[in-house]
Each structure stands twice: as C-alpha cells, then as structure tokens.
Amino acid sequence: MIRPIDRLAPPAWLTAPASVAIFDALAAAGGTARFVGGAVRNLLRGAPVSDLDMAVDLPPEAVLKALRKAGLKAIATGLAHGTVTALTGERRYEITSLRQDVATDGRHAVVAYGQDWAVDAARRDFTMNALYLDRDGALFDPVGGRADAEAGRVRFIGAPATRLAEDILRLLRFYRLHAAFGAGPPDPAGRAACRAAAGDLPRLSGERVADEMIKLLAAPAAAAALAAMAEDEIWPHLGLGPVDPARAGRVIGADPAPTPDNFRRLAALCRAPATAAARLRLSKGAAKRLSAASEPLPSVHDARHRRAALYRLGRETFCDRVALAHGAGELDAAHFEAAWRLAASWTPPRLPLDGKDLRALGIAEGAAIGQVLRAVEAWWLTGDFQGDHAACLAEAKRYWATARGG
C-alpha cells in the first residue's frame, strides 16, 4: 500500500461536477480512482492542465458498467489496454485500470489488471508522470516524482533501457518532456539509454512520430531538445531525411509569433520535405505546406518587393519562407523584421480586373483570358499595386492589341 505524502489545495478540475460524478460512480462499484500523470505533474509545476487521466483499481469492463449505470457517457476506447473514456460536456476523461505489463514488443504491451498502485506506478514511463491525486487532494508519490517534477528532471522509472524496450516511443517522449519541463541538460542516464535504443525507432508508425514531434516543436525549450537529439545521434534513425536542428533552432529563437507554429518549425527542421511528409504520414495539406515552405524566398529587400512577395505567396507561405531564409542566414534581422511587420499589418489588395472585364473587350478564349490577366497582374505588381480598374483595363487593351500584332 502506498500512502499520501501531502495534501494539496484541490484545483477546480478536481472538484468539478464531472470529476465528482466519476469518483462517485466508481466508488459505488467498489473502486478507488485517482488522477494520474500530466494533470498532477502540471498542477505541481503551476502549468495549465488539459488532459485529464485517471487510474482506478477496477477492471475496464467494470469501469464501463459503473459509469453507464450512473448515467455517464462512457466509450470503450481502449479496452484491450484497460482504458475507458468518459465524456461529460466539454471534458474528456481517460480512465485506465491499474495494470502491469505481462509482455511487450517495444510498441504494444499485453497487460494484466490488478489493485496494486505501486505496481501500476512502476510500469509507467517517467517519475514525474507517476504521481496520483485522490478526490480529496491527497498526493501519492511512489517513485519520487514530485521532486523531479518540481526540479525539472525528466527521469525514467527504474532502468531506462527497460522502459525503452517496453515502448520505444518513450525515447521521443524523453526529449519532448525535457523540452517542455526540463531544467539544465537532459538526464545523462536517460540520454545514454536513448542513444543505445535509437535503432528501434523505425518500428514506430509515422503518426506516433508526428504526434511527438509536433508536441516537441511547440515546447519552450524545443531548440535545445533538437540539438540534444543531434548530439545523441537520434535523427538518422527517424527516417525524416536530412535534418537541420541548427536552422530550426534559429527559427524558433527568432519567432515573434505569440503562439508557436509547429509546422513552420517542422519545415525549418526537415531539409527533404517530401521524405519527412511521407514518414510522418502527413495530410495532403500539411505535406503541401511543408513543400511550399522549403522553396526559395523571392526578393524582400525593399518594401515594393516585400509587398509583391506577400501578394504572390499568401501570408502563411510568405511567413514560412521568410522564417526559413532567416534561419538559414540568407535574410538579415532587419529585413526579417520588416517582412514580418508587413505580414502582420498589411492585407494585399485584389487585382481590380477579372475575366468578365476581358470578355467585355471581346477576349473570349479561356487561355487568352488567363494570359492577359497574368500580364496585367505583372504590370500591376511592378507599379506597386497603384493601378486602379481603369488603368488595369487600359493595360489589358494595350497588351491584347500588341499580342495580336495590332
């Protein structure tokens, strides 16, 4: 039996009606439930809590039955792994039965359910994720996670090599959690184990790698984590093609946006966007953005060219290419900042001419209309968007007459 080490002031999510209803439903079935993992870790660190995970000493079928009996919406999202999801309003609770691994293959585990909280804690990944909080705010810490959470130490529970052999995704989580919560360099024992186990990373699905990478890139110390992964020779095993952690680090360091743009950071990291997109199994839209971001940036060295580039590329691609060019040392700080200010403050106008105008001039062919519109648009951009509808129409007449040899 593990005993509480402290009693915390209950946070709002602990005493929320939905949480109380779940506690009551499981208690009525003879179970004891506690919050575990990220919610408790973040509470101790004063960080926002988003994911609500609970552990309970009942088997998953009993959890499902108890929740439904209490009138709560419950979904058997992962019965094979002991997880039931409770949905209450906007809140989602992942409730997992106490368990221990019977067999593992580095990706999936065969588990047995039990009632021993210490055994459940011992099978988790990191000490800071093995903290439990009961409905009254009592804190349980069977593996010393509180001190590590408060100090910013990301440590594996037990032997790091054993934890990695159970699930190689923990290797990426090690660097991701350090990027999010770590203080100082990563744990040496953890790094050594990750370096030794990196050859197993190709076994991971692209979706799981993508999920961890996107979260890592959004973390406060993402640049340092990317550099540590390079030092530990992790990147060659991820299958992303050539990567540039230094460029990504510069992009992250110079990013003026209040919210991290994870795909921009991913584009800065990956030198072969098609290879990376295929490995990560990105959507067509995300893969297209990754590819577009990696193309050369047009000249942005004066105001007129900056406006023209923003018009042609659109805000997202313009900002992506500006950031990557700056990260690569191809764009100095002054021009980077000027381009960024423009993207934040200026909306490109629409070309004051369309196909209807050209058809009124007697230009009926689709290909000819496109040809004239492109020519007028180029003229309009050269004039820094100054031409109005009448001027653009006059230029269209002039161009069309010349094109026909008139």
C-alpha positions as CSV (number, residue, x, y, z in Angstrom):
1,M,0.0,0.0,0.0
2,I,1.3,3.5,-0.8
3,R,0.5,6.4,1.5
4,P,0.0,10.0,0.6
5,I,2.9,12.4,1.1
6,D,0.9,15.6,1.1
7,R,-2.5,17.1,0.8
8,L,-2.9,19.8,-1.9
9,A,-5.4,22.5,-2.3
10,P,-8.0,21.0,-4.7
11,P,-7.8,22.6,-8.1
12,A,-11.0,23.4,-10.0
13,W,-10.8,20.3,-12.2
14,L,-10.6,18.0,-9.2
15,T,-13.8,19.3,-7.7
16,A,-15.7,19.9,-10.9
17,P,-19.1,18.2,-11.0
18,A,-18.0,15.9,-13.8
19,S,-15.0,14.7,-11.8
20,V,-17.2,14.2,-8.7
21,A,-19.7,12.2,-10.7
22,I,-17.0,9.9,-12.0
23,F,-15.5,9.4,-8.5
24,D,-18.9,8.6,-7.1
25,A,-19.8,6.2,-9.9
26,L,-16.5,4.2,-9.5
27,A,-16.8,4.3,-5.7
28,A,-20.3,2.9,-5.9
29,A,-18.8,-0.1,-7.8
30,G,-16.3,-0.6,-5.0
31,G,-13.4,1.1,-6.7
32,T,-10.9,3.8,-5.8
33,A,-10.0,6.3,-8.5
34,R,-7.2,8.9,-8.6
35,F,-6.0,11.4,-11.2
36,V,-2.6,10.5,-12.6
37,G,0.0,11.7,-15.0
38,G,0.1,15.1,-16.7
39,A,-2.7,16.7,-14.8
40,V,-0.9,16.1,-11.4
41,R,2.5,16.9,-12.8
42,N,1.3,20.2,-14.3
43,L,-0.6,21.1,-11.1
44,L,2.7,20.8,-9.1
45,R,4.5,22.9,-11.7
46,G,1.8,25.5,-12.0
47,A,1.3,24.7,-15.6
48,P,-2.1,24.6,-17.5
49,V,-3.9,21.3,-17.3
50,S,-5.6,20.0,-20.4
51,D,-5.6,16.2,-20.4
52,L,-7.4,14.5,-17.5
53,D,-6.2,11.0,-16.9
54,M,-7.4,8.8,-14.1
55,A,-6.4,5.4,-12.7
56,V,-8.7,3.0,-10.9
57,D,-8.5,-0.3,-9.2
58,L,-11.3,-1.9,-11.2
59,P,-11.1,-3.9,-14.4
60,P,-12.2,-1.9,-17.5
61,E,-15.4,-3.8,-18.1
62,A,-16.5,-2.9,-14.5
63,V,-15.5,0.8,-15.1
64,L,-17.6,0.9,-18.2
65,K,-20.6,-0.7,-16.4
66,A,-20.2,1.7,-13.4
67,L,-20.1,4.8,-15.5
68,R,-23.1,3.9,-17.6
69,K,-25.1,2.8,-14.5
70,A,-24.5,6.3,-13.2
71,G,-25.9,7.8,-16.4
72,L,-22.5,9.0,-17.6
73,K,-21.5,8.7,-21.3
74,A,-18.7,6.1,-21.5
75,I,-16.9,4.8,-24.5
76,A,-14.8,1.6,-24.7
77,T,-11.9,3.4,-26.5
78,G,-9.1,1.0,-25.4
79,L,-10.5,-2.0,-23.5
80,A,-7.6,-4.1,-24.7
81,H,-5.2,-1.8,-22.9
82,G,-7.6,-1.1,-20.0
83,T,-8.8,2.4,-21.0
84,V,-12.4,3.7,-20.9
85,T,-13.2,7.3,-21.9
86,A,-15.9,9.3,-20.0
87,L,-17.4,12.2,-21.8
88,T,-19.1,14.9,-19.8
89,G,-19.9,18.2,-21.5
90,E,-16.6,19.6,-22.9
91,R,-14.5,17.4,-20.6
92,R,-12.9,14.1,-21.7
93,Y,-11.6,11.7,-19.0
94,E,-9.3,8.8,-19.9
95,I,-9.8,6.2,-17.1
96,T,-7.3,3.3,-17.1
97,S,-7.4,0.3,-14.9
98,L,-4.3,-0.4,-12.7
99,R,-2.2,-2.8,-14.6
100,Q,1.2,-4.4,-15.1
101,D,2.9,-5.5,-18.4
102,V,3.0,-9.2,-18.9
103,A,4.7,-9.0,-22.3
104,T,6.0,-6.2,-24.5
105,D,7.4,-5.9,-28.0
106,G,8.6,-2.3,-28.0
107,R,5.3,-0.9,-29.3
108,H,2.5,-2.7,-27.6
109,A,2.0,-4.5,-24.3
110,V,0.0,-7.4,-23.0
111,V,-1.3,-6.3,-19.6
112,A,-2.8,-7.8,-16.5
113,Y,-5.2,-5.8,-14.3
114,G,-4.7,-5.5,-10.6
115,Q,-5.2,-3.4,-7.5
116,D,-1.6,-2.6,-6.6
117,W,-0.9,1.2,-7.0
118,A,2.9,0.7,-6.6
119,V,3.0,-1.9,-9.4
120,D,1.0,0.4,-11.6
121,A,3.4,3.2,-10.9
122,A,6.4,1.1,-11.6
123,R,5.3,0.3,-15.2
124,R,4.9,4.0,-16.2
125,D,7.5,5.9,-18.2
126,F,8.9,8.8,-16.1
127,T,8.8,9.6,-12.4
128,M,7.0,12.9,-12.9
129,N,4.2,11.0,-14.7
130,A,3.7,8.6,-11.8
131,L,2.0,11.0,-9.4
132,Y,-1.5,10.3,-8.2
133,L,-4.1,12.7,-6.7
134,D,-7.3,11.5,-5.0
135,R,-10.6,13.2,-4.8
136,D,-9.6,15.0,-1.5
137,G,-6.3,16.3,-2.8
138,A,-4.1,13.7,-1.2
139,L,-0.9,13.3,-3.2
140,F,0.7,9.9,-3.7
141,D,4.3,9.7,-4.9
142,P,5.5,6.1,-5.1
143,V,8.6,6.7,-7.2
144,G,9.9,10.2,-6.2
145,G,8.2,12.0,-9.0
146,R,7.3,15.2,-7.0
147,A,10.9,16.3,-6.5
148,D,11.7,15.6,-10.2
149,A,8.6,17.4,-11.4
150,E,9.4,20.5,-9.3
151,A,13.1,20.5,-10.2
152,G,12.5,19.9,-13.9
153,R,14.2,16.5,-14.0
154,V,12.9,14.1,-16.6
155,R,13.9,10.7,-15.3
156,F,12.9,7.2,-16.4
157,I,11.3,5.0,-13.7
158,G,13.8,2.2,-12.9
159,A,16.3,1.2,-15.7
160,P,15.9,3.5,-18.7
161,A,16.8,0.7,-21.1
162,T,14.0,-1.5,-19.7
163,R,11.4,1.3,-20.1
164,L,12.6,1.9,-23.7
165,A,12.4,-1.8,-24.5
166,E,8.8,-1.8,-23.4
167,D,7.8,1.1,-25.7
168,I,10.3,2.8,-27.9
169,L,8.0,5.9,-28.3
170,R,9.3,6.8,-24.8
171,L,12.6,7.8,-26.4
172,L,10.8,10.7,-28.2
173,R,8.8,11.5,-25.1
174,F,12.0,11.8,-23.1
175,Y,13.2,14.7,-25.3
176,R,9.8,16.1,-25.7
177,L,9.1,16.3,-21.9
178,H,12.6,17.7,-21.3
179,A,11.8,20.4,-23.9
180,A,8.5,21.1,-22.1
181,F,9.6,20.9,-18.4
182,G,13.3,20.2,-18.2
183,A,15.9,22.4,-16.4
184,G,19.5,22.1,-17.4
185,P,20.8,19.3,-19.6
186,P,18.8,16.1,-20.0
187,D,19.4,13.2,-17.6
188,P,22.7,11.5,-18.6
189,A,21.4,8.0,-17.9
190,G,18.3,8.6,-20.0
191,R,20.4,10.1,-22.8
192,A,22.7,7.1,-22.9
193,A,19.8,4.7,-23.0
194,C,18.2,6.7,-25.8
195,R,21.3,6.7,-27.8
196,A,21.7,2.9,-27.4
197,A,18.0,2.2,-28.3
198,A,17.6,4.7,-31.2
199,G,18.0,1.9,-33.8
200,D,14.5,0.7,-32.8
201,L,12.8,4.0,-33.8
202,P,12.0,2.8,-37.4
203,R,9.4,0.4,-35.8
204,L,7.2,3.4,-34.8
205,S,4.3,4.4,-37.0
206,G,4.5,7.7,-38.8
207,E,1.5,9.0,-36.9
208,R,3.1,8.4,-33.5
209,V,6.3,10.0,-34.5
210,A,4.5,13.0,-35.9
211,D,2.4,13.5,-32.8
212,E,5.5,13.5,-30.6
213,M,7.5,15.8,-32.9
214,I,4.7,18.4,-33.2
215,K,4.4,18.5,-29.4
216,L,8.2,18.8,-29.0
217,L,8.4,21.6,-31.5
218,A,5.8,23.6,-29.5
219,A,7.6,23.2,-26.2
220,P,9.5,26.2,-24.6
221,A,12.9,24.5,-24.9
222,A,12.4,22.9,-28.3
223,A,15.6,24.2,-29.8
224,A,17.8,22.8,-27.0
225,A,16.0,19.4,-27.3
226,L,16.6,19.3,-31.1
227,A,20.2,19.9,-30.5
228,A,20.4,17.2,-27.8
229,M,18.9,14.8,-30.2
230,A,21.5,15.6,-32.8
231,E,24.3,15.1,-30.2
232,D,22.8,11.8,-29.2
233,E,22.6,10.7,-32.9
234,I,18.8,10.2,-32.8
235,W,17.9,11.9,-36.1
236,P,19.4,9.3,-38.5
237,H,17.0,6.7,-37.1
238,L,13.8,8.6,-37.5
239,G,13.6,8.4,-41.3
240,L,12.9,12.1,-41.9
241,G,15.7,12.5,-44.4
242,P,18.4,15.2,-43.7
243,V,17.5,17.5,-40.9
244,D,18.9,20.9,-39.8
245,P,18.4,21.3,-36.0
246,A,20.6,24.4,-36.1
247,R,18.3,26.1,-38.6
248,A,15.2,25.0,-36.7
249,G,16.7,26.4,-33.5
250,R,17.3,29.8,-35.1
251,V,13.8,29.9,-36.5
252,I,12.4,29.0,-33.0
253,G,14.6,31.6,-31.4
254,A,13.6,34.4,-33.7
255,D,9.9,33.5,-33.9
256,P,7.9,36.7,-33.0
257,A,4.5,34.9,-33.0
258,P,2.8,34.7,-29.6
259,T,1.8,31.0,-30.4
260,P,4.3,28.6,-31.8
261,D,3.7,27.5,-35.4
262,N,4.6,23.8,-35.2
263,F,4.6,23.2,-38.9
264,R,6.8,26.2,-39.7
265,R,9.3,24.8,-37.2
266,L,9.0,21.3,-38.7
267,A,9.7,22.8,-42.1
268,A,12.8,24.5,-40.7
269,L,14.0,21.2,-39.3
270,C,13.4,19.0,-42.4
271,R,15.6,19.5,-45.4
272,A,13.7,16.9,-47.5
273,P,10.0,17.8,-47.1
274,A,8.7,15.0,-49.3
275,T,10.6,12.4,-47.3
276,A,9.6,13.9,-44.0
277,A,5.9,14.1,-45.0
278,A,5.9,10.5,-46.2
279,R,7.5,9.2,-43.0
280,L,5.2,11.2,-40.8
281,R,2.1,10.4,-42.9
282,L,1.1,14.0,-43.1
283,S,-2.2,15.0,-44.7
284,K,-2.0,16.3,-48.2
285,G,-2.5,19.9,-47.0
286,A,0.3,19.6,-44.4
287,A,2.7,18.0,-46.9
288,K,1.9,20.7,-49.5
289,R,2.7,23.4,-46.9
290,L,6.0,21.7,-45.9
291,S,7.0,21.6,-49.6
292,A,5.9,25.2,-50.2
293,A,7.8,26.5,-47.2
294,S,11.0,24.9,-48.5
295,E,11.0,26.8,-51.8
296,P,13.3,29.8,-52.3
297,L,12.1,33.2,-51.0
298,P,11.7,35.9,-53.6
299,S,13.5,39.1,-53.0
300,V,12.2,41.0,-50.0
301,H,15.0,43.6,-49.7
302,D,12.8,46.6,-50.3
303,A,9.2,47.5,-49.5
304,R,7.9,47.0,-53.0
305,H,9.4,43.5,-53.4
306,R,8.1,42.5,-50.0
307,R,4.6,43.5,-50.9
308,A,4.8,41.7,-54.2
309,A,6.1,38.5,-52.5
310,L,3.4,38.6,-49.9
311,Y,0.8,39.1,-52.6
312,R,2.0,36.2,-54.7
313,L,2.7,33.7,-51.8
314,G,-0.1,34.4,-49.4
315,R,0.6,35.2,-45.7
316,E,1.3,31.7,-44.5
317,T,3.8,30.7,-47.2
318,F,5.4,34.1,-47.1
319,C,6.0,33.9,-43.3
320,D,7.2,30.3,-43.7
321,R,9.8,31.2,-46.3
322,V,10.8,34.4,-44.5
323,A,11.4,32.4,-41.3
324,L,13.4,29.7,-43.0
325,A,15.5,32.2,-45.0
326,H,16.3,34.0,-41.8
327,G,17.1,30.7,-40.0
328,A,19.4,29.7,-42.9
329,G,21.3,33.0,-42.6
330,E,20.0,34.2,-46.0
331,L,18.0,37.1,-44.6
332,D,19.3,39.5,-42.0
333,A,17.5,40.6,-38.9
334,A,16.4,44.0,-40.3
335,H,14.8,42.5,-43.5
336,F,13.3,39.6,-41.5
337,E,11.6,42.0,-39.1
338,A,10.4,44.3,-41.9
339,A,8.9,41.3,-43.7
340,W,7.2,40.1,-40.5
341,R,5.8,43.5,-39.7
342,L,4.4,43.7,-43.2
343,A,2.7,40.3,-43.0
344,A,1.1,41.4,-39.6
345,S,-0.1,44.8,-40.8
346,W,-0.9,44.7,-44.5
347,T,-3.5,42.8,-46.5
348,P,-2.7,42.6,-50.2
349,P,-5.4,44.1,-52.5
350,R,-7.2,42.1,-55.1
351,L,-6.3,42.7,-58.8
352,P,-9.0,45.2,-59.9
353,L,-9.7,43.3,-63.1
354,D,-11.3,39.9,-63.9
355,G,-12.3,37.7,-66.7
356,K,-15.7,39.4,-67.0
357,D,-13.9,42.7,-67.9
358,L,-11.8,41.0,-70.5
359,R,-14.8,39.2,-72.1
360,A,-16.3,42.7,-72.4
361,L,-13.3,43.6,-74.5
362,G,-14.0,40.8,-76.8
363,I,-11.4,38.3,-75.4
364,A,-13.4,35.1,-75.3
365,E,-10.9,32.3,-75.2
366,G,-10.2,30.9,-71.7
367,A,-6.4,30.6,-72.4
368,A,-6.3,34.1,-73.8
369,I,-8.1,35.5,-70.7
370,G,-5.6,33.8,-68.4
371,Q,-2.7,35.1,-70.5
372,V,-3.9,38.7,-70.4
373,L,-4.8,38.6,-66.6
374,R,-1.2,37.3,-65.9
375,A,0.3,40.1,-68.0
376,V,-1.8,42.8,-66.4
377,E,-1.1,41.4,-62.9
378,A,2.7,41.5,-63.6
379,W,2.3,45.2,-64.7
380,W,0.2,46.0,-61.7
381,L,2.8,44.5,-59.3
382,T,5.6,46.4,-61.0
383,G,3.7,49.5,-60.2
384,D,3.3,48.5,-56.6
385,F,-0.5,47.9,-56.8
386,Q,-1.1,51.6,-57.8
387,G,-3.2,50.9,-60.9
388,D,-6.9,51.1,-60.4
389,H,-9.6,49.4,-62.5
390,A,-9.4,51.9,-65.4
391,A,-5.6,51.7,-65.5
392,C,-5.7,47.9,-65.5
393,L,-8.3,47.8,-68.2
394,A,-6.2,50.2,-70.3
395,E,-3.2,48.0,-69.8
396,A,-5.2,44.9,-70.8
397,K,-6.3,46.7,-74.1
398,R,-2.7,47.7,-74.8
399,Y,-1.3,44.2,-74.1
400,W,-4.0,42.4,-76.1
401,A,-3.5,44.7,-79.1
402,T,0.2,44.1,-79.0
403,A,-0.2,40.3,-78.6
404,R,-2.4,40.2,-81.6
405,G,0.1,42.3,-83.6
406,G,-2.2,45.3,-83.7
